């Protein structure tokens, strides 16, 4: 009898149109945002969203990408203001690409990451990108009628194949900031006519949650090696027999810490790198292969040294070298963890690079 009364009460609420129950919506009545850009603004926060190309109506007729923008005192207020700009319900649950402007990164990303962690529609699984020398609004709007979600997805897939920069989710960056007070974010810049194309611009390095600086060119490649990701380019070696080209296919960094008592005295880094010859005039013999490996080792060592020099100057171990080394000495690590950024800047580093050509 009790169960019958509960079911009867629920039916009455449904028939009465209880205002606490969500209203059902058809997919065609919703604007599904795919990309969200966040900047700082005089009003507080500037939010820009893009749907990408849409299908609307029963015949799924093609519609251009919808771009919405609002400036308010807070992120939540800006997102709410975007609702009134569309003839469809704006749904944030499909946002899988988050872009933040350089000026906002200089102030700190923690408020944005906190909001994504707490909001019931958004989430930390979105890919995070830092817009360099521009704003996220300009980058999101540059896609025009086609949107920029396809370009961002291509960069993400290329990264998984080892032919583009390393990508990070908002959750990965958030975790690194909480655990090691440093993180890195892939950087992009609008380029081409009207900034319609987004090009890779290395990595932005965060200290605390604010931008410490950028790694680009050779220093960016050094960070990729420290993270165990292949540098997405071709290295060349000049030999008496002619020029040889090689592609880096894998990197295996390993770190360890030496202590004097409870004080760290040295950080050891061993980076084993695998490469594959892509072009050569004649098949190299064993001695020539060894010469190629030594030459590649010198090039990769220079990249690693450049990256480490910059990171140490900022006091940002965004590659987690200390935390990885701590696996072998957890008790001692607890004593230096809170001031590891300072130790990372001061203690000597011993670097070994080994290259094996397949």
C-alpha positions in Angstrom: 0.0 0.0 0.0 2.8 2.4 0.9 4.5 1.8 -2.4 1.2 2.4 -4.3 0.9 5.8 -2.5 4.4 6.8 -3.4 3.8 6.0 -7.1 0.5 7.8 -7.0 2.1 10.9 -5.6 4.8 10.9 -8.2 2.2 10.6 -11.0 0.2 13.6 -9.5 3.4 15.7 -9.5 4.1 14.9 -13.1 0.6 15.7 -14.2 0.6 18.9 -12.2 3.8 20.0 -13.9 5.9 20.3 -10.8 8.4 23.2 -11.5 11.3 21.2 -9.9 11.4 18.6 -12.6 13.6 19.4 -15.6 11.9 20.2 -18.9 12.6 17.7 -21.7 14.3 19.2 -24.8 14.9 17.9 -28.3 18.5 17.9 -29.5 17.5 20.3 -32.3 16.4 22.8 -29.6 19.8 22.9 -28.0 23.1 24.7 -28.9 25.8 22.2 -27.9 28.9 24.2 -27.2 32.1 22.4 -28.1 34.8 25.0 -27.4 34.9 27.5 -24.6 37.4 30.4 -24.3 38.0 32.4 -21.1 39.8 35.7 -20.8 40.2 38.5 -18.3 38.1 41.6 -19.0 37.5 45.0 -17.4 34.1 43.7 -16.2 35.9 40.6 -14.7 35.7 37.6 -16.9 35.1 37.3 -20.7 33.6 34.0 -21.9 33.3 32.9 -25.5 31.7 29.7 -26.7 31.4 28.0 -30.1 29.2 25.1 -31.2 31.0 24.1 -34.5 28.7 23.4 -37.5 25.2 22.4 -36.5 22.4 20.2 -37.7 19.0 21.7 -37.1 15.4 20.5 -37.7 14.0 17.2 -38.7 15.9 17.2 -42.0 19.2 18.0 -40.2 19.9 21.0 -42.4 23.4 22.4 -42.1 23.7 25.5 -40.0 26.9 27.6 -39.5 28.8 27.4 -36.2 27.2 29.5 -33.5 29.6 31.8 -31.5 28.4 33.4 -28.3 30.3 35.8 -26.0 29.6 37.6 -22.8 31.5 39.7 -20.3 30.5 39.7 -16.6 32.0 39.9 -13.2 32.2 36.1 -12.8 32.4 33.0 -14.9 29.0 31.8 -13.9 27.4 35.1 -14.6 29.0 35.2 -18.1 27.9 31.7 -18.9 24.3 32.5 -17.8 24.3 35.7 -19.9 25.1 33.6 -23.0 21.8 31.8 -22.6 19.9 34.8 -23.8 21.9 35.2 -27.0 20.6 32.1 -28.7 17.2 30.9 -30.0 18.2 27.5 -28.6 19.0 26.3 -25.1 22.8 26.6 -24.6 24.2 23.4 -23.3 27.8 23.3 -21.8 28.0 19.5 -21.3 29.7 18.9 -24.6 32.5 21.3 -24.1 35.7 19.3 -24.6 38.1 22.1 -25.6 39.0 24.9 -23.1 41.1 27.8 -24.3 42.5 30.5 -21.9 44.1 33.8 -22.9 47.6 34.7 -22.0 46.5 37.7 -19.9 44.3 35.5 -17.8 47.1 32.9 -17.4 49.4 35.7 -16.1 46.8 36.3 -13.3 46.2 32.6 -12.5 44.1 29.7 -13.9 42.9 28.4 -10.5 39.5 30.1 -10.7 38.8 28.7 -14.1 39.9 25.2 -13.1 37.9 25.4 -9.9 34.8 26.3 -11.9 35.2 23.5 -14.3 35.7 21.0 -11.4 32.5 22.2 -9.7 30.1 22.9 -12.5 27.6 20.1 -13.1 27.7 20.4 -16.9 31.4 21.1 -17.4 34.3 18.9 -16.4 38.0 18.5 -16.1 38.2 16.1 -19.0 38.3 19.0 -21.5 41.6 19.6 -23.4 43.3 22.7 -22.2 45.0 25.2 -24.5 46.8 28.5 -23.8 46.4 31.2 -26.4 49.7 33.0 -26.8 50.1 36.6 -27.9 46.3 36.9 -28.3 43.0 36.2 -26.5 40.9 33.1 -26.3 38.0 35.1 -27.7 40.0 35.9 -30.8 41.0 32.3 -31.2 37.5 30.9 -30.7 36.0 33.5 -33.1 38.6 33.0 -35.8 36.9 29.8 -36.9 34.0 31.7 -38.3 31.1 29.6 -39.7 33.2 26.4 -39.5 34.2 26.8 -35.9 37.6 25.7 -34.5 36.7 22.4 -32.9 37.9 20.3 -35.8 41.3 22.0 -35.8 41.7 21.4 -32.0 40.6 17.7 -32.4 43.2 17.3 -35.2 45.9 18.7 -33.0 44.8 16.3 -30.2 44.9 13.2 -32.4 48.2 14.2 -34.0 49.7 14.5 -30.4 48.5 10.9 -29.7 50.3 9.8 -32.8 53.5 11.5 -31.7 53.5 14.1 -34.5 52.4 17.2 -32.6 52.8 18.9 -29.2 51.9 17.1 -26.0 48.3 17.8 -25.0 46.9 18.2 -21.5 43.5 17.9 -20.1 42.3 20.5 -17.6 42.3 17.7 -15.0 45.9 16.8 -15.6 47.0 20.4 -15.3 44.8 20.9 -12.2 46.3 17.8 -10.5 49.9 18.9 -11.3 49.3 22.3 -9.8 47.8 20.7 -6.6 50.6 18.1 -6.2 53.7 19.9 -7.5 52.7 23.5 -7.8 53.8 23.6 -11.4 52.4 22.5 -14.8 52.7 23.0 -18.5 50.0 23.8 -21.1 50.3 23.5 -24.9 50.2 27.0 -26.5 48.6 28.0 -29.7 48.4 31.3 -31.7 45.9 32.4 -34.3 47.7 32.9 -37.7 46.8 33.3 -41.4 44.1 35.5 -42.9 42.1 36.8 -40.0 43.7 34.3 -37.6 41.7 31.5 -39.1 44.4 28.9 -38.4 45.7 27.9 -35.0 49.4 27.1 -35.0 51.5 25.4 -32.2 53.6 27.8 -30.1 55.4 25.5 -27.6 54.2 25.4 -24.0 53.2 27.8 -21.3 54.7 26.9 -17.9 52.7 27.6 -14.8 54.1 28.3 -11.3 51.5 28.1 -8.6 48.7 28.7 -11.0 50.1 31.7 -12.9 52.2 31.9 -16.1 55.9 31.8 -15.5 56.9 31.9 -19.2 57.0 30.0 -22.4 59.1 27.2 -23.8 59.4 27.2 -27.6 61.7 25.8 -30.2 64.5 23.6 -28.8 63.5 24.2 -25.2 60.0 22.9 -25.9 61.5 19.8 -27.5 63.6 19.3 -24.4 60.5 19.4 -22.2 58.9 16.8 -24.4 61.8 14.5 -23.9 61.6 15.0 -20.1 57.9 14.0 -20.3 58.7 10.9 -22.2 57.1 12.1 -25.4 59.0 12.1 -28.7 60.0 15.4 -30.3 57.8 15.7 -33.3 60.5 16.5 -35.8 63.4 15.1 -37.8 67.1 15.5 -36.7 69.9 15.5 -39.2 73.5 14.4 -39.0 76.3 15.4 -41.4 78.7 12.5 -42.2 81.5 12.1 -44.7 79.2 9.7 -46.5 76.5 12.3 -46.7 73.6 13.6 -44.7 71.5 11.2 -42.5 68.0 12.0 -41.2 66.5 10.4 -38.2 63.2 10.6 -36.4 62.9 10.3 -32.6 60.4 7.6 -31.8 60.5 7.3 -28.0 62.0 8.8 -24.9 62.4 7.2 -21.5 63.4 9.6 -18.8 64.3 8.4 -15.3 65.2 10.6 -12.3 66.8 9.9 -8.9 67.9 11.9 -5.9 71.1 11.8 -3.8 70.9 13.0 -0.2 73.5 14.1 2.3 71.6 13.3 5.5 68.1 14.6 4.8 69.3 17.3 2.4 69.1 16.7 -1.4 72.6 17.0 -2.9 72.1 16.0 -6.5 69.4 15.2 -9.1 70.3 12.4 -11.6 68.4 12.3 -14.9 68.9 9.5 -17.4 67.1 9.9 -20.7 67.1 6.9 -23.0 66.0 7.8 -26.5 65.1 5.7 -29.5 65.4 6.9 -33.1 64.8 5.5 -36.6 66.7 6.4 -39.7 64.5 8.0 -42.3 66.9 9.0 -45.0 70.5 8.1 -45.9 72.6 7.7 -49.1 74.1 4.3 -48.2 73.2 1.8 -45.5 75.4 2.7 -42.5 77.7 0.1 -40.9 78.0 -0.5 -37.2 80.7 2.1 -36.6 78.8 4.7 -38.6 75.6 3.9 -36.6 77.5 4.5 -33.4 78.7 7.8 -34.8 75.1 8.8 -35.6 74.0 7.8 -32.1 76.6 10.0 -30.6 75.7 13.0 -32.8 72.0 12.6 -32.0 72.8 12.3 -28.4 74.7 15.7 -28.5 71.7 17.4 -30.1 69.2 15.9 -27.7 71.4 16.7 -24.7 71.5 20.3 -25.7 67.7 20.4 -25.9 67.4 18.9 -22.5 69.9 21.3 -21.0 68.1 24.3 -22.4 64.8 23.2 -21.0 66.2 22.4 -17.6 68.1 25.7 -17.4 64.8 27.6 -18.1 62.7 25.5 -15.7 65.3 25.8 -12.9 65.4 29.6 -13.4 61.7 29.7 -12.8 61.7 27.1 -10.0 59.2 25.0 -11.9 59.6 21.3 -12.0 56.6 20.9 -14.3 58.0 17.5 -15.6 57.6 16.1 -12.1 61.3 15.0 -11.9 61.4 15.3 -8.1 58.1 13.5 -7.5 59.2 10.6 -9.8 62.6 10.4 -8.0 60.7 10.3 -4.7 59.4 6.8 -5.4 62.7 5.4 -4.2 63.0 7.7 -1.1 59.5 8.6 0.1 60.4 9.4 3.7 63.2 11.8 2.7 61.0 13.3 0.0 58.4 14.4 2.6 61.0 16.6 4.2 61.9 18.5 1.0 58.6 18.4 -0.9 57.2 21.7 0.4 60.3 23.6 -0.8 61.1 21.4 -3.8 60.9 24.4 -6.2 63.8 26.0 -4.3 65.8 22.8 -4.2 65.2 22.2 -7.9 66.7 25.6 -8.7 69.8 25.1 -6.5 71.0 21.5 -6.5 73.4 20.2 -9.2 71.9 18.1 -12.0 73.7 15.2 -13.5 72.3 14.4 -17.0 72.9 11.3 -19.0 71.6 10.8 -22.6 71.7 7.6 -24.5 70.4 7.3 -28.1 69.7 3.9 -29.8 69.1 3.9 -33.5 66.7 1.1 -34.6 
